[in-house]
Amino acid sequence: MAATKDFICARAMTDNGRDYQRGDTIALGHADAINLIAIGAVTDPEGASSDDADDQSLGKMKVDELKALAFKEEIDLGDATKKDDIIVAIKRGREAKGA
């Protein structure tokens, strides 16, 4: 079993059939934690930032996945076609929306 660490729920959610409320503690593996920190669902009580998690999770995605994410979040990529440019466009789009 992969090592887990405790995180704090930032909003109510369900994981593996268990309901968590804001403020509850949830044990997560590294990959799950990165994604949940990136979307603001959990926080790291030891201070890992959502920006770090966001950089790591976006960096692991393929170009097609990034484009799909941008479409889902209604972010205009402009003429960005390279992975790094798409990531920058997504981050700017999120900042503009206040996400």
Beta strands, then each sheet from edge to edge (+ up, - down):
strand 1: 5-9
strand 2: 13-15
strand 3: 18-20
strand 4: 25-28
strand 5: 42-43
sheet 1: 4+ 1- 5+
sheet 2: 2+ 3-
end
